[in-house]
Amino acid sequence: MASYYGSYLHTLDTKGRVSIPSEMRKASGDVFVLTRGFEECLNLYPADEWEFVERELKSLRTTSREARYYVRRMMSTVKRVVVDGHGRITIPPWHREFAGLGGEALVNGVLEHIEIWNPEKYENYSEGYDESYEDVAETVWKHAKDKAGAAEE
């Protein structure tokens, strides 16, 4: 299973193609699954990681109205994409519109997947967070430790 990290600014050409950094391609191959992400970005999963996501989606209760809505919306945006000979994927029009992608795209590694952002939207998202990075880190790590401690009991 691949791990992705780093942030890369790439040009999005008129056909909607964007380069996937070679470090990221080497980690997982040439087949990805593109989906709607959160905060108006796109998620790009390597095919093997998508299998885990799909398994989790299948485990959601179909009796839950929210689960049905979420799965329907998520799956309606799923698109298999293949890296071309120049290291690019083509982002379909609906996905470009959803994420507000124009001339540039910010490609971020986020552990098990890649996010593709409109650079301006990412900047607004990053600057618009109410708490500092340090405060968020403290809260997240405290929650993780609390959860780990509860699992040990």
LINURLIN-V69089 format. One record per pair of residues at least 24 apart in sequence whose ideal C-beta (glycine too) atoms are under 7 Angstrom apart, sorted by sequence separation. I is the first residue (numbers start at 1). J is the second residue. If there is no record, write none. Layout:
BEGIN
i=I j=J
i=I j=J
END
This chain:
BEGIN
i=2 j=27
i=2 j=28
i=36 j=74
i=35 j=74
i=36 j=77
i=35 j=77
i=35 j=78
i=2 j=46
i=33 j=78
i=34 j=79
i=1 j=48
i=33 j=80
i=34 j=81
i=1 j=49
i=31 j=80
i=32 j=81
i=31 j=82
i=30 j=82
i=30 j=83
i=42 j=95
i=32 j=89
i=34 j=91
i=42 j=99
i=25 j=83
i=40 j=98
i=41 j=99
i=40 j=99
i=40 j=100
i=34 j=95
i=25 j=87
i=36 j=98
i=20 j=83
i=49 j=112
i=49 j=113
i=22 j=87
i=20 j=87
i=19 j=87
i=20 j=88
i=45 j=113
i=19 j=88
i=20 j=89
i=44 j=113
i=18 j=88
i=43 j=113
i=44 j=114
i=17 j=88
i=18 j=89
i=17 j=89
i=43 j=115
i=44 j=116
i=17 j=90
i=18 j=91
i=42 j=115
i=16 j=90
i=41 j=115
i=42 j=116
i=15 j=90
i=16 j=91
i=41 j=116
i=16 j=92
i=41 j=117
i=16 j=93
i=37 j=115
i=16 j=96
i=40 j=121
i=24 j=109
i=21 j=107
i=39 j=125
i=18 j=105
i=20 j=107
i=12 j=101
i=18 j=107
i=12 j=102
i=24 j=114
i=12 j=103
i=11 j=103
i=12 j=104
i=11 j=104
i=12 j=105
i=10 j=104
i=9 j=104
i=10 j=105
i=9 j=106
i=10 j=107
i=18 j=116
i=7 j=106
i=8 j=107
i=7 j=108
i=6 j=109
i=5 j=109
i=4 j=109
i=4 j=110
i=4 j=111
i=3 j=111
i=3 j=112
i=4 j=113
i=4 j=114
i=9 j=119
i=1 j=112
END
